[in-house]
Amino acid sequence: MGFHQWAAAYVAVAFVAANLPWFSRRRFFFGRSEPRKGAGWYFGEWFVLFLLSGAIGMGFERALEGHNHTQGWEFYVVGLCMFTVFAIPGFLWRFNLAPMLGKS
């Protein structure tokens, strides 16, 4: 697999990871199902998955390049912003669409 395929696979993994917390009512996907999980749990799980997907990206970089490049704080802020944008579909589902569908 070439570099572009690895990059596309990583973007797909990050997109799925950004949306996972919003589609599960279980705490970190292993606990019992909560009838109403608090927003803090959703955002906490989302942030942990952000860190995990960053670690996966660093692993991809090390596997492809042989080392990790040093990055400034700007790189991590842009990564956090991209992960936030990736999470919009799941966030809208959990807090806008799911409650509306549950009422009908």
C-alpha positions as CSV (number, residue, x, y, z in Angstrom):
1,M,0.0,0.0,0.0
2,G,1.3,3.4,-0.9
3,F,1.4,6.6,1.1
4,H,-1.8,7.9,-0.2
5,Q,-3.7,4.8,0.7
6,W,-2.3,4.9,4.2
7,A,-3.3,8.6,4.5
8,A,-6.9,7.8,3.3
9,A,-7.1,4.9,5.7
10,Y,-6.0,7.1,8.6
11,V,-8.5,9.8,7.7
12,A,-11.3,7.2,7.6
13,V,-10.1,5.8,11.0
14,A,-10.1,9.3,12.5
15,F,-13.6,10.0,11.1
16,V,-15.0,6.8,12.6
17,A,-13.3,7.4,15.9
18,A,-14.6,11.0,16.1
19,N,-18.2,9.7,15.7
20,L,-18.1,6.5,17.9
21,P,-18.9,8.1,21.3
22,W,-22.1,9.7,20.0
23,F,-23.6,6.4,18.8
24,S,-23.1,4.4,22.0
25,R,-24.9,4.8,25.3
26,R,-22.3,2.6,27.1
27,R,-19.5,4.3,29.0
28,F,-16.3,3.7,27.0
29,F,-18.2,1.1,25.0
30,F,-17.9,-1.6,27.8
31,G,-20.0,-0.5,30.7
32,R,-23.7,-1.1,31.1
33,S,-26.0,0.8,28.8
34,E,-27.1,4.1,30.4
35,P,-30.6,5.4,29.8
36,R,-29.2,8.9,29.8
37,K,-25.5,9.3,29.6
38,G,-24.3,12.8,30.5
39,A,-22.7,15.1,28.0
40,G,-19.4,15.0,30.0
41,W,-19.1,11.3,29.3
42,Y,-19.6,11.8,25.5
43,F,-17.0,14.6,25.4
44,G,-14.6,12.6,27.6
45,E,-14.8,9.5,25.4
46,W,-14.4,11.8,22.3
47,F,-11.2,13.3,23.7
48,V,-9.8,9.9,24.6
49,L,-10.5,8.7,21.1
50,F,-8.8,11.9,19.8
51,L,-5.6,11.0,21.7
52,L,-5.9,7.3,20.6
53,S,-6.3,8.3,16.9
54,G,-3.3,10.6,17.3
55,A,-1.2,7.7,18.6
56,I,-2.4,5.6,15.7
57,G,-1.3,8.4,13.3
58,M,2.1,8.6,15.0
59,G,2.4,4.8,14.5
60,F,1.6,5.2,10.8
61,E,4.2,7.9,10.5
62,R,6.8,5.8,12.2
63,A,6.0,2.8,10.0
64,L,6.1,4.8,6.8
65,E,8.9,7.2,7.5
66,G,11.0,5.3,10.0
67,H,10.8,8.2,12.6
68,N,8.3,10.8,13.8
69,H,8.8,14.5,12.8
70,T,8.7,17.1,15.6
71,Q,5.6,19.2,15.6
72,G,4.7,22.5,17.2
73,W,1.6,23.2,19.2
74,E,-0.1,24.5,16.0
75,F,-0.1,21.0,14.5
76,Y,-2.0,19.6,17.5
77,V,-4.5,22.4,17.5
78,V,-5.3,21.9,13.8
79,G,-5.6,18.2,14.5
80,L,-8.1,18.8,17.3
81,C,-10.1,21.2,15.1
82,M,-10.2,18.6,12.3
83,F,-11.3,15.9,14.8
84,T,-14.0,18.3,16.0
85,V,-15.3,18.8,12.5
86,F,-15.2,15.0,11.9
87,A,-17.5,14.6,15.0
88,I,-20.3,16.9,13.7
89,P,-22.4,14.1,12.2
90,G,-22.4,12.0,15.3
91,F,-23.0,15.1,17.6
92,L,-26.0,16.2,15.5
93,W,-27.3,12.7,15.6
94,R,-27.1,12.3,19.4
95,F,-28.3,15.8,20.5
96,N,-30.6,16.8,17.6
97,L,-31.9,13.9,15.5
98,A,-32.2,11.1,18.1
99,P,-34.3,13.1,20.6
100,M,-36.6,14.3,17.8
101,L,-37.0,10.7,16.4
102,G,-37.6,9.4,19.9
103,K,-40.6,11.8,20.4
104,S,-42.3,10.7,17.2
